[in-house]
């Protein structure tokens, strides 16, 4: 009984950043075009590594032009060139995404990357 409890706790501890956003386990955020990069810590907290993800793969857009977290692709959208901080009600790094709605109007959404990007053992990915 004690062994299984300890094993469960160890497994839970090693996966702490596997399904979380990037706050607390990553830093040195940068964006170039649609590529987002961050330096992220390993699940064991023994090392860090800088990796990147194509943000186009981490969002989708419906007819309203609003970018939302989730795989699907946003080929017709443009991404801001800066990582933003200080948006009220948000903890993570933010980026502006501008996408056309169904009428061709451009809609700009500021998204919290912590809600859309995750760290899976030093690898930034589209799964927060």
N, C-alpha and C positions, 0 to 999 in steps of 0.2 A: 504494500500500500504506500509506504513512504517513498519507495523507489519510483513508482509510477507518478506520484505527485511531483517529485523532484524532476523527473524527465519531462513532464508536462510544462513545468515552470521554465526549464532550460530551453525547450523548444519555443515557448512563447517569447522568451527574452531574446533569442537570436533572430526572431522575425519582426522585431519592433518597428523597423523602418520599411518593411516589405510592402505594406499596404497603406502607408501614411503619405501625406504630402511632403514637400521638401523642406518645410520650416523645421528647424531643430536638427536636421541631419545633413543639410547642404548649405553652401554659401558660395561666394564669388560668382553670382549670377551674371550672365551676359546674353545678349541677343545679337545676331547678325543675320539680316534677312529674315528667314523663317526658322532659323536654327537657334534653339535655346540651349545654353550650356550651364553647368553647375559643377562645383567640386563637392562630392558627396562622400559621407562616411560609410564604411562597411557595417554590416549587421553586428559584427564582432567588436566594432569600434577600434580596430587595430590599424586601419589604414584608410586613406581617402584617395579618390580618383576623380578626374574631370572627364565627364562624358556629355553627350549632347543628344537632342531629340529634335525632329522636324515638327514644329508646332502645327503645321497644316494637318498632320495626322491625329492631333489630339482634340480637335474641335469639329463640330458640325453646325450647319446653319439651316433653319427652316425658311419659309417664305417671308418671315418678318425681318430677315437680315441680321438677327441677333446671334452672335457666336455663343455656343454652349459647350461645356465640357463633354467629351465623348468622342470616340472614334467615328470617322465618317468622311473626313476631309473637307477642307475649305479652299479649294483651288482658286476661286475667284476673289479671295479676300487678300487684304494687305495688312501687314503687321507693323506696329509702331517700332521705331528703331531704338527706343529706350526702355529700360526696366524702370517702372514707376514705383514709388513708395508713398505712403501717407494717405491712401484713399480711405476715408472713414468706413468703419465696419469690416475692414479687411486686415489680415495679419501678414499675408505673404507678398511676394513680389508680384507686380501687376504689369500687364501689357495691353495696349489698345489694339483692337482688331476691327477693321472696317470692311464690311461686306455688303453686297447689293441685296435689297429686298426683292420681292416678286415684281415690283414696278420699276426696278432699276435705280431706286434711290439708294444712296450710300448711308449705311447705318454703322455708327461707331460704338463698340462695346468695350468697356474696360473690364478685363477678366483677372481674377486672382489666380495666379499660376499654382498656388498651393492647393487649390481645389481641383486642379486638372492634371497636374504633373506629380509623379511619385519618384521615390528612390528605392530601387530594388537592389540592395547590396552594392552600392556605388553606381548603379546604372540609372540615369534619369529616364523616365518612360511616361507613357500616356495614361498610366493607371495610378491615381492618387491613393 
